[in-house]
């Protein structure tokens, strides 16, 4: 399954001339910023298939992550394992 998932930007850089960010979903992933060039560290965004597609406020991001975690889809989406609890989504690096 492929979800559009919220995450928090922890670093911004460039790779091969392409604007990129490290985004924390409970573990860092590289994300293309081509559609959101004015992104800043600390912002939350919706990411789909490796692209940042929309900004999101922190409360909405955390609520969405908790819902996805309750459904057991967060870990499945990122590492194929069973999903964490909603508490895990709120406390394990998502809201730093």
C-alpha positions in Angstrom: 0.0 0.0 0.0 1.2 3.5 -0.7 0.2 6.2 1.7 0.7 10.0 1.8 2.3 10.3 5.2 3.0 13.4 7.4 6.6 13.9 8.7 8.8 16.6 10.2 11.7 18.1 8.3 14.9 17.7 10.3 17.5 18.7 7.6 17.5 20.3 4.2 20.1 20.0 1.5 20.7 19.2 -2.1 21.6 16.0 -4.0 22.7 16.2 -7.7 21.2 19.7 -7.9 17.8 18.5 -6.5 16.5 20.1 -3.3 16.1 17.4 -0.7 15.1 17.0 3.0 15.5 14.4 5.6 12.1 13.9 7.0 11.3 12.1 10.3 8.4 9.6 10.4 9.9 7.9 13.4 13.0 7.3 11.3 14.6 9.5 8.7 13.9 9.3 5.0 15.1 11.4 2.1 12.4 13.4 0.4 12.4 15.5 -2.7 11.4 19.2 -2.1 10.9 20.1 -5.8 7.2 20.9 -5.2 7.8 22.8 -1.9 11.0 24.8 -2.5 10.5 27.2 0.4 10.4 24.4 3.1 12.1 25.0 6.4 13.5 22.7 9.1 10.9 22.0 11.7 7.9 22.1 9.4 5.6 19.2 8.9 4.6 18.0 5.4 2.7 15.3 3.6 5.0 13.0 1.7 3.9 10.7 -1.1 6.2 8.3 -3.0 9.3 10.3 -1.9 7.9 13.8 -2.8 6.8 16.5 -0.3 3.4 17.5 -1.6 1.8 19.7 1.0 2.6 21.5 4.3 0.7 20.5 7.4 0.4 22.0 10.9 1.9 20.0 13.8 -1.4 19.0 15.4 -2.9 17.7 12.2 0.3 15.8 11.4 0.4 14.1 14.9 -3.3 13.2 14.7 -2.9 11.7 11.3 0.2 9.7 12.4 -1.6 8.4 15.4 -4.5 7.3 13.2 -2.2 5.6 10.7 -0.4 3.9 13.6 -3.7 2.6 15.1 -4.5 1.1 11.8 -1.1 -0.6 11.9 0.1 1.0 8.6 3.0 3.3 9.7 5.7 0.6 10.1 4.2 -1.4 7.2 4.6 1.6 4.9 8.3 2.2 5.9 9.8 -1.2 6.8 7.3 -3.9 6.1 6.9 -4.7 9.7 3.8 -4.7 12.0 2.5 -1.2 12.8 3.4 0.6 16.0 0.7 1.8 18.5 -0.7 5.3 18.3 1.4 6.1 21.4 4.6 5.1 19.5 3.7 7.5 16.7 3.3 10.3 19.2 6.4 9.6 21.3 9.1 8.0 19.2 10.7 10.9 17.4 7.7 12.1 15.5 7.1 15.2 17.6 10.6 16.3 18.3 
